[in-house]
Amino acid sequence: MKIGCKIIRLTSVDSTNNYVANLIEKGEIKSGTVIMADDQNEGKGQRGAEWHVKPRENLTFSVYYSDVNLSVDRVFVLTQLVSVAIVDLLKKFGIVSSIKWPNDIYVGQQKIAGVLIENQIAGTLISNTIIGVGLNINQQEFNNFEATSLFLSSGVSRKPVDVLYSFIESFNLLSQEFNGNELIELRKLYMSHLYRLNVSAKYRDKDGDFEGVIKDVLDKGELLINKGNEMKTYTLKEIQFIS
Ligand code: BTN
C-alpha cells in the first residue's frame, strides 16, 4: 500500500480525517492521497477526544487508502504499520520513542504523536481506511505536561512538511517489506517498541485501579494484562493507563 502519490496541503480545515471522508463520499479522492493541514480547528482524537495543537507548528495529516483487502480480523495490522513507521521516522531524527497501546507514540513519559484510524467496512473486509496522524513538531508549550514535540526532544526545529515526507518514506518502506507473509515480523517490531511491556504499572478498568503487567497485544488488537492471578484482555474503551 504505497502512499503519497498525491499530497494536498490545506491552510485550514476542520479535520483532515473529515476532509478525506467528504472526498470519499464525492468519489473525488485517489487511493494513497495524503491531505495535510497547517491548521486544524476541529481535530479529532481517540475515544471521542479533541486534538488541539498550535497552528503551523505541528504536523496534522490524513492518508486515504482504498482496496485495503484486509479482513476485519486483521485490522490491527494498520495500527502496527503506522505506529512502527512513526517510531522509525523519529529514529531518523535521533529520537527514541515507544508505542503506548494501541497507537500513541511516546518519548519517555510524554506523548509526541497520536493516530486516529477510521475504517469503512464492506462485509468482512476493510474497504477504505483513513489514517489520521498528529505529530508535534515545533511546539514548545503544551497545556498538558505529558506532551512533547520533536523540537523539545531533539533541540532541532523542522518544517512539518519535511517530516511528512519522511513519514511517507518510512511508511512505504515498511508496507513494502510487510506485505503478505511477513506480518509476523511486523507484529514483532510493534511489540519490541511497546511501552510498559512486562513492566508492573497502574491501570484502571471497570472494577477500579490495579497494578498489572502488559504481557501481549493480540492479533485483533486487544491488550493482554496480567492482573493479580488472571490474564485479562481489554479493548480501548475498557482500560486506562494511570501514570
Ligand atoms: C489521539 O491520540 O487521540 C489521536 C489523535 C489524532 C489526530 C490526527 S490530526 C490529523 C487527523 N485529523 C483528525 O481530526 N485527527 C487526526
Residues whose N, C-alpha, C, O or C-beta is under 5 A from the ligand:
A	BS01	BTN	S15 T16 N17 E42 G43 K44 G45 Q46 W51 T60 F61 G114 V115 L116 G132 V133 G134
